[in-house]
Amino acid sequence: MVCAVRSTVGGRLYLGQAEDIGPGGITLRRPRDVPVVAQTRITLTFDLPGTRKTIDVDGLVVTDRRSGSFRRTGIRFLGPSAEQVAMLGEFRRRE
């Protein structure tokens, strides 16, 4: 899945692109000059492609590394609602 993701870290807004997503977390492709240390809390907002569903969820950075001209950041969702987990699982099965 590829979709735009808005993330907020320490009150600052950043834009990225989802590379992989599931009910438990997401991998983002982000600008390389904005590193984030593991265990940093992050707020994510994204629209599931092909749906009219917007996901707003908090997460915790698990990994953040440089990958070519971008960064690849792995984020584990913190406390997604049952509805969000169901939407993400259903979306994943359709992909």
PyRosetta script that sets phi, psi and omega in degrees:
from pyrosetta import init, pose_from_sequence

init()
pose = pose_from_sequence("MVCAVRSTVGGRLYLGQAEDIGPGGITLRRPRDVPVVAQTRITLTFDLPGTRKTIDVDGLVVTDRRSGSFRRTGIRFLGPSAEQVAMLGEFRRRE")
pose.set_psi(1, 138.7)
pose.set_omega(1, 174.3)
pose.set_phi(2, -125.6)
pose.set_psi(2, 123.8)
pose.set_omega(2, 175.6)
pose.set_phi(3, -155.7)
pose.set_psi(3, 157.4)
pose.set_omega(3, 177.9)
pose.set_phi(4, -74.6)
pose.set_psi(4, 141.8)
pose.set_omega(4, 179.4)
pose.set_phi(5, -130.9)
pose.set_psi(5, 129.6)
pose.set_omega(5, 174.0)
pose.set_phi(6, -96.6)
pose.set_psi(6, 128.5)
pose.set_omega(6, 179.1)
pose.set_phi(7, -126.0)
pose.set_psi(7, 145.7)
pose.set_omega(7, 178.7)
pose.set_phi(8, -122.3)
pose.set_psi(8, 123.5)
pose.set_omega(8, 178.3)
pose.set_phi(9, -128.5)
pose.set_psi(9, 121.9)
pose.set_omega(9, 178.7)
pose.set_phi(10, 56.6)
pose.set_psi(10, 35.7)
pose.set_omega(10, 178.3)
pose.set_phi(11, 82.2)
pose.set_psi(11, -1.7)
pose.set_omega(11, 179.2)
pose.set_phi(12, -104.5)
pose.set_psi(12, 139.0)
pose.set_omega(12, -179.0)
pose.set_phi(13, -92.8)
pose.set_psi(13, 133.7)
pose.set_omega(13, 176.7)
pose.set_phi(14, -130.9)
pose.set_psi(14, 152.0)
pose.set_omega(14, 176.4)
pose.set_phi(15, -110.5)
pose.set_psi(15, 144.3)
pose.set_omega(15, 178.4)
pose.set_phi(16, -150.1)
pose.set_psi(16, -174.7)
pose.set_omega(16, -178.7)
pose.set_phi(17, -131.6)
pose.set_psi(17, 130.2)
pose.set_omega(17, 177.9)
pose.set_phi(18, -71.2)
pose.set_psi(18, 135.3)
pose.set_omega(18, 174.2)
pose.set_phi(19, -106.7)
pose.set_psi(19, -32.0)
pose.set_omega(19, -178.9)
pose.set_phi(20, -152.2)
pose.set_psi(20, 142.6)
pose.set_omega(20, -178.9)
pose.set_phi(21, -147.7)
pose.set_psi(21, 146.7)
pose.set_omega(21, 176.5)
pose.set_phi(22, -153.3)
pose.set_psi(22, 179.7)
pose.set_omega(22, -178.2)
pose.set_phi(23, -61.8)
pose.set_psi(23, -23.2)
pose.set_omega(23, -176.3)
pose.set_phi(24, -99.8)
pose.set_psi(24, -12.7)
pose.set_omega(24, -177.7)
pose.set_phi(25, 175.6)
pose.set_psi(25, -172.0)
pose.set_omega(25, -173.0)
pose.set_phi(26, -149.4)
pose.set_psi(26, 150.4)
pose.set_omega(26, 170.5)
pose.set_phi(27, -112.3)
pose.set_psi(27, 126.8)
pose.set_omega(27, -178.8)
pose.set_phi(28, -108.7)
pose.set_psi(28, 145.3)
pose.set_omega(28, 168.9)
pose.set_phi(29, -103.1)
pose.set_psi(29, 120.1)
pose.set_omega(29, -172.3)
pose.set_phi(30, -131.8)
pose.set_psi(30, 167.3)
pose.set_omega(30, 176.8)
pose.set_phi(31, -58.2)
pose.set_psi(31, 139.4)
pose.set_omega(31, -173.8)
pose.set_phi(32, -71.5)
pose.set_psi(32, -19.5)
pose.set_omega(32, -175.9)
pose.set_phi(33, -90.4)
pose.set_psi(33, 14.0)
pose.set_omega(33, -179.3)
pose.set_phi(34, -127.2)
pose.set_psi(34, 72.6)
pose.set_omega(34, 179.1)
pose.set_phi(35, -69.6)
pose.set_psi(35, 151.6)
pose.set_omega(35, 177.5)
pose.set_phi(36, -133.2)
pose.set_psi(36, 130.4)
pose.set_omega(36, -178.6)
pose.set_phi(37, -78.4)
pose.set_psi(37, 150.9)
pose.set_omega(37, 177.2)
pose.set_phi(38, -57.4)
pose.set_psi(38, 149.3)
pose.set_omega(38, -179.4)
pose.set_phi(39, 76.9)
pose.set_psi(39, 8.4)
pose.set_omega(39, 175.4)
pose.set_phi(40, -79.1)
pose.set_psi(40, 133.1)
pose.set_omega(40, 175.3)
pose.set_phi(41, -76.8)
pose.set_psi(41, 143.9)
pose.set_omega(41, -176.4)
pose.set_phi(42, -144.7)
pose.set_psi(42, 144.0)
pose.set_omega(42, 176.3)
pose.set_phi(43, -108.8)
pose.set_psi(43, 131.5)
pose.set_omega(43, -176.3)
pose.set_phi(44, -119.4)
pose.set_psi(44, 143.5)
pose.set_omega(44, 173.8)
pose.set_phi(45, -137.6)
pose.set_psi(45, 126.7)
pose.set_omega(45, 178.3)
pose.set_phi(46, -155.2)
pose.set_psi(46, 154.4)
pose.set_omega(46, 177.0)
pose.set_phi(47, -100.2)
pose.set_psi(47, 133.0)
pose.set_omega(47, 176.1)
pose.set_phi(48, -72.9)
pose.set_psi(48, 122.6)
pose.set_omega(48, -178.8)
pose.set_phi(49, -56.2)
pose.set_psi(49, 139.6)
pose.set_omega(49, 177.6)
pose.set_phi(50, 77.4)
pose.set_psi(50, 4.2)
pose.set_omega(50, 177.6)
pose.set_phi(51, -128.9)
pose.set_psi(51, 174.6)
pose.set_omega(51, 173.8)
pose.set_phi(52, -110.5)
pose.set_psi(52, 32.8)
pose.set_omega(52, -176.2)
pose.set_phi(53, -104.6)
pose.set_psi(53, 129.0)
pose.set_omega(53, 175.0)
pose.set_phi(54, -108.7)
pose.set_psi(54, 133.5)
pose.set_omega(54, 178.4)
pose.set_phi(55, -106.3)
pose.set_psi(55, 126.9)
pose.set_omega(55, 171.8)
pose.set_phi(56, -119.9)
pose.set_psi(56, 117.5)
pose.set_omega(56, -175.6)
pose.set_phi(57, -150.4)
pose.set_psi(57, 147.0)
pose.set_omega(57, 174.2)
pose.set_phi(58, -87.3)
pose.set_psi(58, 154.0)
pose.set_omega(58, 179.3)
pose.set_phi(59, -146.8)
pose.set_psi(59, 174.1)
pose.set_omega(59, 178.7)
pose.set_phi(60, -128.8)
pose.set_psi(60, 126.0)
pose.set_omega(60, 179.2)
pose.set_phi(61, -66.7)
pose.set_psi(61, 126.6)
pose.set_omega(61, 178.7)
pose.set_phi(62, -101.0)
pose.set_psi(62, -44.5)
pose.set_omega(62, 178.6)
pose.set_phi(63, -138.8)
pose.set_psi(63, 152.3)
pose.set_omega(63, 175.1)
pose.set_phi(64, -153.6)
pose.set_psi(64, 114.0)
pose.set_omega(64, -179.1)
pose.set_phi(65, -142.4)
pose.set_psi(65, 156.6)
pose.set_omega(65, 177.2)
pose.set_phi(66, -74.9)
pose.set_psi(66, 139.6)
pose.set_omega(66, 179.6)
pose.set_phi(67, -142.6)
pose.set_psi(67, 93.7)
pose.set_omega(67, -175.9)
pose.set_phi(68, 66.9)
pose.set_psi(68, -127.6)
pose.set_omega(68, -178.5)
pose.set_phi(69, -92.5)
pose.set_psi(69, 12.0)
pose.set_omega(69, 179.5)
pose.set_phi(70, -130.6)
pose.set_psi(70, -179.1)
pose.set_omega(70, 169.3)
pose.set_phi(71, -114.6)
pose.set_psi(71, 147.4)
pose.set_omega(71, 174.3)
pose.set_phi(72, -114.7)
pose.set_psi(72, 120.1)
pose.set_omega(72, -174.4)
pose.set_phi(73, -121.7)
pose.set_psi(73, 122.0)
pose.set_omega(73, 176.9)
pose.set_phi(74, -94.5)
pose.set_psi(74, 130.2)
pose.set_omega(74, -175.8)
pose.set_phi(75, -129.1)
pose.set_psi(75, 130.8)
pose.set_omega(75, 174.5)
pose.set_phi(76, -97.0)
pose.set_psi(76, 130.3)
pose.set_omega(76, 179.0)
pose.set_phi(77, -68.6)
pose.set_psi(77, 142.1)
pose.set_omega(77, 176.3)
pose.set_phi(78, -110.4)
pose.set_psi(78, 115.5)
pose.set_omega(78, 173.9)
pose.set_phi(79, 60.7)
pose.set_psi(79, 43.8)
pose.set_omega(79, 175.4)
pose.set_phi(80, -65.4)
pose.set_psi(80, 149.8)
pose.set_omega(80, 178.5)
pose.set_phi(81, -70.9)
pose.set_psi(81, 160.7)
pose.set_omega(81, 177.1)
pose.set_phi(82, -58.8)
pose.set_psi(82, -37.0)
pose.set_omega(82, 178.9)
pose.set_phi(83, -65.2)
pose.set_psi(83, -42.5)
pose.set_omega(83, 178.7)
pose.set_phi(84, -64.2)
pose.set_psi(84, -43.4)
pose.set_omega(84, 179.2)
pose.set_phi(85, -60.3)
pose.set_psi(85, -44.0)
pose.set_omega(85, 179.4)
pose.set_phi(86, -63.2)
pose.set_psi(86, -44.8)
pose.set_omega(86, 179.8)
pose.set_phi(87, -61.6)
pose.set_psi(87, -44.9)
pose.set_omega(87, -179.2)
pose.set_phi(88, -66.9)
pose.set_psi(88, -40.4)
pose.set_omega(88, 177.6)
pose.set_phi(89, -63.7)
pose.set_psi(89, -43.7)
pose.set_omega(89, 178.3)
pose.set_phi(90, -64.1)
pose.set_psi(90, -43.5)
pose.set_omega(90, 179.3)
pose.set_phi(91, -61.7)
pose.set_psi(91, -43.4)
pose.set_omega(91, -179.0)
pose.set_phi(92, -61.8)
pose.set_psi(92, -40.3)
pose.set_omega(92, 179.6)
pose.set_phi(93, -65.8)
pose.set_psi(93, -31.5)
pose.set_omega(93, 179.5)
pose.set_phi(94, -74.0)
pose.set_psi(94, -26.9)
pose.set_omega(94, -177.7)
pose.set_phi(95, -70.6)
pose.dump_pdb("model.pdb")
